[in-house]
Amino acid sequence: MFEDLILMRFSGFEIEMFLYLYPVSKKKFAEIDELLKYSILDDSRIKELKSAKILYEKINRLVEYWFNFLSESELQLIKYRYFNKFSYDHIANLLCYQNHSSIIKHNRKIIKKIERGTYDRHN
C-alpha cells in the first residue's frame, strides 16, 4: 500500500505541497480514526471515511519517510516553514541567521535532497 507511493518520483514543487499538507493530513487521519471508532455510520459513509483515511495515512507515511533522510536542523526548518507556515524572515530570526536569503537557500537544498532521494530510487 505505502510502498507504491515511496517508489514514485516527486518534483520539488510536489514535495513542498506534501509538506504543507502533512499537518492537515495528520489531523484529518486522527479525526477519521475517532469517527470510525465511536460513531454509528451507514456503510457508504464508513467506506468513504476508510478511503480518506488510507489517503491521509499514505501522505503521513511518505512525509515521515522523508524525515529519515534529514538532519535535526533540516527538520526544524521544515517544521517552521511548512507546518507552522512561518515566513523566511521569521525563521531567520528564530535560527539566528543574518537574513532570509540564507534560509531560502537552505530550504531549497533540503527540498533538493528529498527530491534526489525520490529520483535515486529509480536509478
N, C-alpha and C positions, 0 to 999 in steps of 0.2 A: 504494500500500500504506500508506504513512505518512500521506499527505495526508488520508485519510478520518478519521484519529484527530485531527489538529490542527483539523479543521473542527467537531469536536464541542464542545458546551458542557459545562463541568465546574463543579460546586459547590465551595465551599471545602473541604468535607469530602472530596470525591473527590480534589481536588488534594493534600491532605495525605496521603491514602492512597497516591497515586502517588509522592509524595516519600519516604515511609517505605519503599516497595517498591523504589525505584531502586537502592540499593546491592546488594540481593539479586539484582535483575534483572541488573545488570552482571556479577555473579559467575556467575550461572547461565548467562548468554549465553556467557561465556568457557569455562565447563566443557563446555557442549554443543558449542561450536566444536571444542574439543580432542577430545571423544569422536568427533565426526564425521570428524575428520582421521585419527585414529590407532587407531580401534577397528574390529574386524571385527564388524559387526552385521547382524542379519537385516533384511529390507526393512521389516517392520512397525515395528521399533524405530527405524529410520532415519526413517521417515515421522513417527513420534511426536516424535522429537527435533527434526526440522525444523519441525514445527508449534510446539513450545515455543520454539524459537529465534526464530521470527517474532514470537511474543507478546512475548518479552523485548526484542527489537530495537525493537518499537513503543513499549514503555514507556520504554526508554532514550532513544530519539529524541524522544519527546514531552517528557520532563523536560528534556532538553538544549535543546530548542527554547525552553522557558520561560526557561532560563538567559539567553538572548539579551536578554531584557527587564529583567534585574535588574542592579543595580549590584554592585560588588565587596563592599561591606558587606552588602548584602542576601543575596548568595550565601554569604557567610561565616556569617551567621545560619542560613540554610537548612541548610548543611552541619553546623553544630553541632547543630541541633535534630533534623533528620530523618535525617541519615546517621550521625552519631556518637551520637545519642539522648541528648544532654546535657540536664540539667534547665534550666529557665529561670534558676534561681539560679546554676548553674554558668556558663551563658552570660553572665549579667550580670557575674559576676566576671571572666571572660575578656575581655569587651569594655569593662570599666571603667564599667559602669552602676551607679547607686546602688542600684537594686532590680530585682527580677524583673518587676515590673508594666510597666516601660518596655519590656522585651524582649518581653513578651506582646503589648503594643500594636503594637510594630514588626513582630512576626511576623504579626499579623492584617492589617496594612497590606500586607505582601508577598503574602500569600495572596489578599487582595482585588485586588491589582494583577494577579496571574496570572489570577484569576477574571474580572476585567473584560476582560482580553485574550482570553479564550476566548469571551466574550459579544460583544465588539466585532466579531469576525469574522462575526457573524450579523446585524449591523445595516447 
